Amino acid sequence: MSHLDELYQQIILDHNKAPRNFGELADANRKAEGYNPLCGDRVTVYLKVEDGTIRDIGFQGSGCAISTASASLMTEVLKGKTEVETKALFEAFRSLVMGKTTESESTEKLGKLLALQGVSEFPVRVKCATLVWHTLQAALREQQLPVSSE
Ligand code: ZN
């Protein structure tokens, strides 16, 4: 295992053990629930959106280490981002975990989300990593129905 892999694994373990922004957001104005039947991961995303910008974000749920760490990292990265920036990050993140990212493209703006790049070696875990992002999209669309990662 390379030094970088070890570092990324530490970040995932840390975020799984002590998830950031965990809990219901009292003044949320958007909310969505997601479920990944392949693994049993469940997540609820809470957003406070004003003027197209995510002012605050929180999540709750239970799932595997990848899904929890991904949700925690996502909330850290998205606070203060606009909906347009959020969509671009989601595209970049999806490419990353599917192993489709090219060197120059998007790795810079992904920042700490890069910790999840190892997921690309385990295709069955991709849905664990992207569940919270799909749920976020649903919350931004103010979709009321629970979403599935399928
Ligand atoms: Zn999972």
Residues whose N, C-alpha, C, O or C-beta is under 5 A from the ligand:
A	BS01	ZN	C39 D41 C64 S67 C128
